[in-house]
Amino acid sequence: MSALAEGVSGSVASIGYGLAAIGPGIGVGLIFGNGVQAMARQPEAAGLIRSNMFIGFALTEALALIGIVMPFVYGQ
């Protein structure tokens, strides 16, 4: 066993979730960044853009919540 592997302690599932949370984090940033840009370009459509932005946020965040549950489901 290498020296690096000996220093790692704890659950490997937590490392996996940390890596899995990168995708939804980037997705949320893209959703809100592009939503603000769209509202700046067309202020009259801000209500529609905002509602679509929150729907996209909820779906993207659901991926992170599923990712936090999966280590408990398959970790047994």
C-alpha positions, 0 to 999 in steps of 0.5 A: 500500500502506498504512503498516500493510501495509508494517510486516507481515512474515513469513508470513500463514499464521502470522497465520491460525493465530493466529486459528484457535487462538482457537477451540480455546483457548476450547473447552478452557477451556469443557470444563475449566471445565464439567467441574470444575463438574460434578464439584463438583455430583456428586462420585460421577460424577467418574470418568465426567465426567473421562473424557468431559472428556479425550475432549472435550479431545482432540477440541478440541485436534485442531482446533488441530493440524490448524490448524497443519498446514494452512498447510504443506499449502496454503502451497506 
